[in-house]
Amino acid sequence: MPKLKLPVPPLPPGLLPRPRRPGEGNGKVSPLDQAAEAGITAVDWIDERTSLSGAARWMMFRKIPRGTNWFYTLGSATMFAFLSQAVTGVFLAMYYDPSPTRAYDSTRYLTNEVFLGEFVRGMHKWGSTVMVVLIFLHMGRTFFFGAYKYPRELNWVIGVVLLILTMTMSFTGYLLPFDQRSYWASVVGVNINGTGPLMGPYLSDFLRAGPEFGATTLSRFYSIHMLLVPGAIAAMIGAHLYLVAKLGTTAPPWIKAEPETELTREAV
């Protein structure tokens, strides 16, 4: 008796070969497919040697509590504001001269003569204000939502340090145009810092690079603004994001926890 042959089950749509595009016959591969394959190969080559895909999945794919809304984007907005400040600051540093005799002229040349200089300087100037506003809003959201409580106390401390560093970066950058307004405003600000208990006078001497404003004060402010504070902010942001990914985010205070059902207790 002959054996019956059962029909072969169809392949899933994802396993079916895609139809050939025009010009792909005779073993030819389109330039678009070559570019896509080259990109995938490069990413696979890097991932095989660094295993970054595991870290990216750990950072990006995580549970989000119910009730998450636009208030939770304030932290990301602050981080992108810092990145904008870093990028525009690099372009401004290409033309800025941190010298007491040439700082104002270099700023004026950057604003009036350099292509898109006024635009980039405006982004950097107003971006600093936006970053300060965003970080205060982010910390306000964290406080009123109770996201500073256990086990996120360390992340709150890091956020406070980031606030202080942001204010320091804004203060040190204000002197860099070195006009009359920025000079005397910085003098007032440094004198106010000097009235603080214990560390106040030492902090003022550190910022002035001496007992009074001089030729080295501008370079001191420039180095703090360009090197010291941005590096510390980048390190603190890295630690902040690590703890956010590790501990997760808190639900809004108006979202109540669901009561434990009998089926859940039996499963546990």
C-alpha positions as CSV (number, residue, x, y, z in Angstrom):
1,M,0.0,0.0,0.0
2,P,1.6,3.3,-1.0
3,K,2.5,5.8,1.8
4,L,0.5,9.0,1.9
5,K,2.6,12.2,1.8
6,L,1.5,14.9,4.0
7,P,1.7,18.5,2.7
8,V,4.6,20.5,3.9
9,P,3.4,23.2,6.4
10,P,3.9,26.8,5.1
11,L,6.7,28.9,6.4
12,P,6.0,31.9,8.6
13,P,5.9,35.2,6.8
14,G,9.1,36.3,8.6
15,L,11.1,33.4,7.2
16,L,10.0,33.8,3.6
17,P,12.6,35.3,1.3
18,R,11.8,38.8,0.2
19,P,11.0,39.4,-3.5
20,R,13.9,40.6,-5.6
21,R,14.2,44.2,-6.5
22,P,14.7,45.3,-10.0
23,G,18.3,44.8,-11.1
24,E,19.1,42.1,-8.5
25,G,19.2,39.2,-10.9
26,N,22.2,37.3,-12.0
27,G,23.8,37.4,-8.5
28,K,23.8,41.2,-8.3
29,V,23.1,42.9,-5.0
30,S,21.7,46.4,-4.9
31,P,23.8,49.2,-3.3
32,L,21.1,49.8,-0.7
33,D,21.3,46.1,0.5
34,Q,25.1,46.4,0.5
35,A,25.0,49.5,2.7
36,A,22.4,47.8,5.1
37,E,24.5,44.7,5.3
38,A,27.7,46.7,5.9
39,G,26.0,48.6,8.7
40,I,24.8,45.4,10.4
41,T,28.2,43.8,10.0
42,A,29.9,46.8,11.6
43,V,27.5,46.9,14.6
44,D,27.9,43.1,15.1
45,W,31.7,43.4,14.9
46,I,31.7,46.1,17.6
47,D,29.2,44.3,19.8
48,E,31.1,41.0,19.6
49,R,34.2,42.8,21.1
50,T,32.4,45.1,23.6
51,S,29.1,43.4,24.5
52,L,27.4,46.8,24.5
53,S,24.1,45.4,23.4
54,G,23.6,43.8,26.9
55,A,24.2,47.1,28.6
56,A,21.9,48.9,26.2
57,R,19.1,46.5,26.8
58,W,19.6,46.7,30.5
59,M,19.4,50.5,30.3
60,M,16.6,51.0,27.8
61,F,14.2,48.1,28.4
62,R,12.8,48.4,31.8
63,K,9.4,48.5,33.5
64,I,7.6,51.8,33.7
65,P,5.0,52.3,36.4
66,R,1.4,53.2,35.6
67,G,0.5,56.9,35.5
68,T,3.8,58.0,34.0
69,N,3.3,61.3,32.3
70,W,5.2,64.3,30.8
71,F,6.5,65.3,34.3
72,Y,8.9,62.3,34.0
73,T,10.6,63.8,30.9
74,L,12.1,66.8,32.9
75,G,15.3,64.8,33.7
76,S,15.9,63.8,30.1
77,A,15.2,67.4,29.0
78,T,17.8,68.7,31.5
79,M,20.3,66.2,30.2
80,F,19.7,67.2,26.6
81,A,20.0,70.9,27.6
82,F,23.5,70.0,29.1
83,L,24.5,68.3,25.8
84,S,23.4,71.3,23.9
85,Q,25.5,73.5,26.2
86,A,28.5,71.2,25.7
87,V,28.2,71.2,21.9
88,T,27.7,75.0,21.5
89,G,30.4,75.6,24.1
90,V,33.0,73.7,22.0
91,F,32.2,75.9,19.0
92,L,32.4,79.0,21.1
93,A,35.8,78.0,22.5
94,M,37.2,77.8,19.0
95,Y,37.0,81.6,18.7
96,Y,37.1,82.7,22.4
97,D,40.4,84.1,23.8
98,P,40.4,83.9,27.7
99,S,42.7,87.0,28.0
100,P,41.7,90.1,29.9
101,T,42.8,92.3,27.0
102,R,41.3,90.2,24.2
103,A,38.3,88.4,25.7
104,Y,35.8,91.1,24.9
105,D,37.1,91.6,21.4
106,S,37.0,87.9,20.7
107,T,33.4,87.8,21.9
108,R,32.4,90.7,19.8
109,Y,34.1,89.2,16.7
110,L,32.4,85.9,17.4
111,T,29.0,87.6,17.6
112,N,29.3,90.0,14.6
113,E,31.7,88.4,12.2
114,V,31.7,84.6,12.5
115,F,29.2,82.7,10.4
116,L,26.2,81.7,12.6
117,G,28.3,83.0,15.6
118,E,25.5,85.1,17.0
119,F,23.1,82.1,16.7
120,V,25.4,79.7,18.5
121,R,26.2,82.2,21.2
122,G,22.5,82.8,21.7
123,M,21.8,79.1,22.0
124,H,24.5,78.8,24.6
125,K,23.4,81.9,26.5
126,W,19.7,81.1,26.7
127,G,20.4,77.4,27.0
128,S,22.1,78.0,30.3
129,T,18.9,79.7,31.6
130,V,16.8,76.8,30.2
131,M,19.0,74.3,31.9
132,V,18.7,76.0,35.3
133,V,14.9,76.2,35.0
134,L,14.7,72.5,33.9
135,I,16.8,71.2,36.8
136,F,14.7,73.1,39.3
137,L,11.5,71.7,37.8
138,H,13.0,68.2,37.8
139,M,14.0,68.4,41.4
140,G,10.6,69.8,42.3
141,R,8.9,66.9,40.5
142,T,11.1,64.5,42.4
143,F,10.3,66.1,45.8
144,F,6.6,66.4,45.4
145,F,6.3,62.9,43.9
146,G,8.3,61.4,46.9
147,A,10.9,59.9,44.5
148,Y,13.7,60.9,47.0
149,K,12.7,58.3,49.6
150,Y,14.0,54.8,50.1
151,P,15.8,53.3,48.2
152,R,16.6,56.4,46.1
153,E,18.2,58.7,48.7
154,L,21.7,58.5,47.1
155,N,20.2,59.5,43.7
156,W,18.6,62.5,45.4
157,V,22.0,63.5,46.9
158,I,23.6,63.2,43.4
159,G,20.8,65.4,42.0
160,V,21.6,68.1,44.6
161,V,25.3,67.9,43.6
162,L,24.2,68.3,40.0
163,L,22.2,71.4,40.9
164,I,25.2,73.0,42.7
165,L,27.4,72.2,39.7
166,T,24.9,73.6,37.3
167,M,24.7,76.9,39.3
168,T,28.6,77.0,39.4
169,M,28.8,76.5,35.6
170,S,26.3,79.3,35.1
171,F,28.1,81.6,37.5
172,T,31.6,81.0,36.0
173,G,30.3,81.4,32.5
174,Y,28.8,84.8,33.2
175,L,32.2,86.5,33.5
176,L,33.6,85.2,30.2
177,P,32.3,88.0,27.9
178,F,34.3,90.3,30.2
179,D,32.3,93.4,29.7
180,Q,31.3,95.9,32.4
181,R,28.1,94.1,33.4
182,S,29.7,90.6,33.7
183,Y,32.8,91.9,35.5
184,W,31.0,93.8,38.3
185,A,28.3,91.1,38.6
186,S,31.0,88.6,39.2
187,V,32.7,90.8,41.7
188,V,29.5,91.0,43.6
189,G,28.9,87.3,43.4
190,V,32.4,86.4,44.6
191,N,32.1,88.8,47.5
192,I,28.7,87.2,48.5
193,N,30.4,83.8,48.5
194,G,33.1,85.3,50.8
195,T,30.6,86.0,53.5
196,G,29.9,82.3,54.0
197,P,31.0,80.7,57.3
198,L,34.4,78.9,57.5
199,M,34.9,78.1,53.8
200,G,33.6,81.4,52.4
201,P,36.9,83.4,52.3
202,Y,38.8,80.5,51.0
203,L,36.3,79.9,48.2
204,S,36.5,83.6,47.2
205,D,40.3,83.5,47.1
206,F,40.0,80.3,45.0
207,L,37.6,81.9,42.5
208,R,39.6,85.1,42.2
209,A,42.9,83.2,42.0
210,G,44.2,85.6,44.6
211,P,43.1,88.3,47.1
212,E,41.4,90.4,44.4
213,F,40.3,90.4,40.8
214,G,43.3,90.3,38.5
215,A,44.6,89.0,35.2
216,T,44.4,85.3,36.3
217,T,40.8,85.5,37.5
218,L,39.4,85.2,34.0
219,S,41.5,82.2,33.1
220,R,40.5,80.6,36.5
221,F,36.8,81.1,35.6
222,Y,37.4,79.8,32.1
223,S,39.1,76.6,33.2
224,I,36.4,75.9,35.8
225,H,33.6,76.6,33.3
226,M,35.2,74.6,30.4
227,L,37.0,71.7,32.1
228,L,36.3,71.1,35.8
229,V,32.5,71.5,36.0
230,P,31.5,69.9,32.7
231,G,33.6,66.8,33.6
232,A,32.1,66.6,37.0
233,I,28.6,67.0,35.6
234,A,29.1,64.2,33.0
235,A,30.3,61.9,35.7
236,M,27.4,62.7,38.0
237,I,24.9,62.2,35.2
238,G,26.4,58.8,34.5
239,A,26.0,57.8,38.1
240,H,22.5,59.3,38.2
241,L,21.3,57.4,35.1
242,Y,22.8,54.1,36.5
243,L,20.8,54.4,39.7
244,V,17.6,55.3,37.8
245,A,18.0,52.2,35.6
246,K,18.9,50.0,38.6
247,L,16.2,51.2,41.0
248,G,13.5,52.2,38.5
249,T,11.1,55.1,38.7
250,T,8.4,55.7,41.2
251,A,4.7,55.9,40.3
252,P,2.8,59.2,40.8
253,P,1.5,59.6,44.4
254,W,-2.1,59.5,43.2
255,I,-1.7,56.0,41.8
256,K,-2.7,53.5,44.5
257,A,-1.2,50.0,44.7
258,E,-3.6,47.3,43.7
259,P,-4.7,45.0,46.5
260,E,-3.2,41.5,46.5
261,T,-5.7,39.0,45.2
262,E,-6.1,35.4,46.4
263,L,-4.7,34.0,43.1
264,T,-1.6,36.1,43.5
265,R,-1.0,34.9,47.0
266,E,-1.4,31.3,45.9
267,A,1.1,31.8,43.1
268,V,3.6,33.3,45.4
